[in-house]
């Protein structure tokens, strides 16, 4: 009988595992609560009206349509029974011979309940649409607001977190406002607009070399973004943010890009968890005492050169492909090899002609880094249609200073 490999999660890890098993003598069942694969690195561009959701997402069934040993089920996983080798889902039980858990991560608010209630996270399409609607609505309300203080509060935008997501979000927000919305709202005084980037530590883009970090800060300042270091958030009530230093900043918008934690599914597995709810795995990414179960991507905890592997797409992609190879080795009765992560580097764009890149040992800033960023992201996007539409949108934005997706939509 053909062994069944069940993969939980259609993100970078799960999708790459499923594709790498296309010629293996197994039946692949991919399960996810959504019917699409999302290219998360460009999600902030949906939030800042640069791209539409369908340009960075593609149905899982369409991606793997030609794979004969593939099946997809849109369900939520509620429990994993390791002893019975069975998943409990909202669509009924699914049995497996091999299980790959790639449920991804979610926004980590570090216990700040007020931020969870009033702040805006950025992990999926609904989050991005909510940010886009909120930012554009703030401008519409500011047009109607006679009180200058209230108007300034509406036009104050705070991004929390100095990693790649926070830096890219702040840069894109600045360009949306100063290059596009300034033309849509000529009666508003652009001096009332404030964008702040709050970082709790003393450095942005911690994974980057110091020269590139300094270049990123200078570029953000040139884009009129107020970068604050050592700015730890204590509370946010939807109208003002309070820092641990005691400073209070009135703001109607706080975008939280300060952290990620493992999917809530991890907490239901009954396995010991490490930092951020991630589960420590064996060298071949297996669960201890369950060699047929693998955990990959944001959900897995493994160290590389004494440091935990980052919760980023390249790690998940490499893990997904590795697990597919490992399953094939298990089926052939071959000895297993340990997973070794190949660090390809880090990229972050700060807007038009501005980026920092540390890729394959090449360190670049400005226009060169920006072109590298564009090329790598276009190549990694799934589907020719998505690549084409994203390229057209970027060209339109670049030459005409225009964002096509400036729509306030209602659920």
C-alpha positions, 0 to 999 in steps of 0.5 A, a space after each residue: 500500500 502507498 504510504 501517505 505523507 500528510 503536510 500541515 501548512 501550505 506556507 514556504 515549508 509545506 509547499 516545498 516539501 509537497 513539490 519535492 515529493 512529486 516523484 516519490 512513491 507516496 500519496 501527498 495530502 496537504 492541509 491548510 485552513 486557507 486554500 492559498 499559498 501566500 508570498 509573505 515577504 510582499 505582504 507589507 506592499 498589500 498593506 501600503 496599497 502597492 499590490 493586490 492580495 491575488 498578486 502575492 497569493 495563489 491557490 494551492 490546488 493551482 500550484 500543484 495541479 499537475 502533481 499526480 500524487 497530490 491532494 489538498 484539503 482545506 481544514 483546520 487541524 485541532 489535534 494530532 494523535 501520535 500513537 494512532 498516527 492520525 490528525 483530528 480536523 474540522 473535516 474529519 480524521 486524516 491518517 498518516 504514515 509520515 507527518 510534516 508539521 509546517 503550520 507557520 507562525 503568528 504575531 507575538 505581542 509579548 503579552 501586551 494585551 492592549 496592543 493585541 486589542 488595538 494594534 495592527 499585526 501583519 501575518 496574513 491577507 486580512 491583516 494587510 487589508 485591515 492596515 490599508 483600510 485603516 491608513 486610508 480611512 485615517 486620511 479621509 477622517 483627517 480631511 473632516 477633522 477641524 481640531 488640529 490636535 485630533 488631526 495630527 493624531 489621525 496622521 501619526 503612524 507608528 511602526 513597532 519593530 526594527 527588523 526587515 518587516 518593520 523597516 520595509 513597512 515604514 519605508 513603504 508607508 512613507 512613500 505611499 503618503 509623501 509621493 501618492 496621498 499628498 496628491 489625493 489630499 492636497 488640502 491636508 498639510 503634509 507637516 501634520 503627518 508623522 511616521 515613527 519607527 520604534 525599536 526596543 534595542 539599540 540597532 535596526 536589522 540586527 542580522 545585518 553588518 553594521 555598515 548596512 544597518 547605518 545605511 538603513 537608518 540614514 535612508 529612513 531619516 531621509 524619508 522623514 521617518 523618526 527612528 527611535 532606539 531603546 523605545 519599549 512599548 508599555 501600553 496602547 489604548 487605540 488613541 495613544 501609545 505609552 513607552 516604558 520611558 514614560 513618553 506618551 505619543 498620541 496616535 490612531 495607528 500602531 502597526 506591530 512588526 516586533 515579533 513572531 511566535 510559533 503557531 498555536 497548533 504547537 501548544 496542542 501537541 503535548 511536546 516540550 516547547 522552547 523559545 517563542 513556542 517553537 518545538 526542539 527537533 532532532 538533527 533530521 528535523 524529527 520529533 523525539 521518539 516519533 521518527 515519522 513526524 517532522 516539524 519545520 519552519 517557524 514551528 521548529 527550534 534548531 540551532 545553527 552556530 549556537 544561535 536559533 535558526 531565524 523564523 524566515 522563508 529561506 529556513 522553511 524552504 530549505 527544511 521543506 526540501 530536506 524533509 522530502 529527501 529524508 522521507 525518501 531515504 527512510 522509504 529506501 532504508 538509508 541512514 538519515 543525514 542531519 539538516 544543515 542550513 545554508 545562510 544566503 543572507 538578508 535583504 531589506 528594501 526601504 523604498 524607491 532606489 533604496 535597499 540594503 543587501 547582504 547576500 552570498 557575501 555581497 554587501 550592497 546599499 542603495 540602487 544596486 541593493 534595490 535591484 537585487 531585492 527586486 530580482 530575487 523577489 520576482 524570481 521567488 514569486 510563484 506563478 508567471 501571472 503573479 510575477 508579471 502583474 507584480 512587475 507591472 505594478 512596480 513599474 507603474 509605481 516607479 515611473 508614475 508615482 502612483 499606487 493602484 490599490 488605494 481602495 477602502 473595502 468593507 467586509 
